[in-house]
Amino acid sequence: MSKIISIKNISVIGCSGSIGKQCADIVRLYPERFSLRAVAANKDVCEAVRQANEFGVKYVAFSDTSVADEYNLSGCKAELLLGEEGILKICEDPESDIIVMSVSGFAGIKYTLHALKCGKRVAVATKEVLVSAGAIIKQYIALYGGSIVPIDSEHSAVMQCIEAGGRENVNKIILTASGGPFRKMCLEDLYKVTPKDALAHPTWNMGKKITIDSATLMNKGLEVIEASVLFDCDADDIQVAVHPQSIIHSMVEFKDGSTVALLDNADMRNPILYALSYPEREIRKTPPFDIFSLPPLTFERPDFSRFKCLSLAYDVLNKGGIYPCVMNAANEKAVELFLNEKIGFMDIYDFVSKRVEETANISEPTLLDIIEADRYARR
Ligand code: MN
């Protein structure tokens, strides 16, 4: 008997970024499965309106209210919503099945919590949200019945590996890391790295913030914390393996000693498709994965002495409380300063660790504590 398959309505918060555009691509490839219900951007009117008109969305929203004065939006066929209120309206829209959270950084927290409060499935690409407010997000899921599915490729892989072997049998999670562009660079040369050097990632094509985070390995540190939130485990249960080919997207070792790995092309559309179609699986329309064209796969232990951001993240995860939030906020600020050539590459760690050190922890922070800690760490 054939199953009745319904079309899922997707709303993308952060439609103009790298993940947002690749979400649009998935909807374009699978019109029989997904429909774009709403798109939201900060102020990239051009891309948002283009998507809105191509997909015939119901709502288009901009968090920056000044766009209404600065641009002529008469060519936009969708209903226009402005400011934070407008984006919250998209998050609570009863017609929307899945909210994709792909805004850059901490700003996504309010929207994520609002969507969860409305019982939505939130496909999260913005790891900063999970890192900063993990405990509160878990409370909301327990209270209101919404759910989180990761878009981050490593966590998508871990989720799929866990599905294969069962949550109760997990021994440890092994997150793979490309190692970034400076994997082999000596300490002396690391001090001379410019934003341009750091923005050239060897295997993934991504936004600026995450590309810098990949170069410092802070991205992997944030992902260790993200994994602890998503899969309810401690720092000790999560290991990082440098795997420069980015073919294995992560692994899970089970208690019987067997390890399950997920192999695929380095194409974010694959974890996006999984997050949008879960628990179903779709027939692939992106380029096929070909094991015969693979380079030899290698694994190394990360060098914690050169990439201190990774050990800082483990430290912060062990301490808990507001520290993950403080580390994340300080890192967002430090990356911004580095991109504007105000601080050097190796200053990123110093800046972040100093902000963490000078903060007194709060063990069970409320949402207000988190928002305050975030604001303070960026001052
Ligand atoms: Mn990732």
Residues whose N, C-alpha, C, O or C-beta is under 5 A from the ligand:
A	BS01	MN	D152 S153 E154
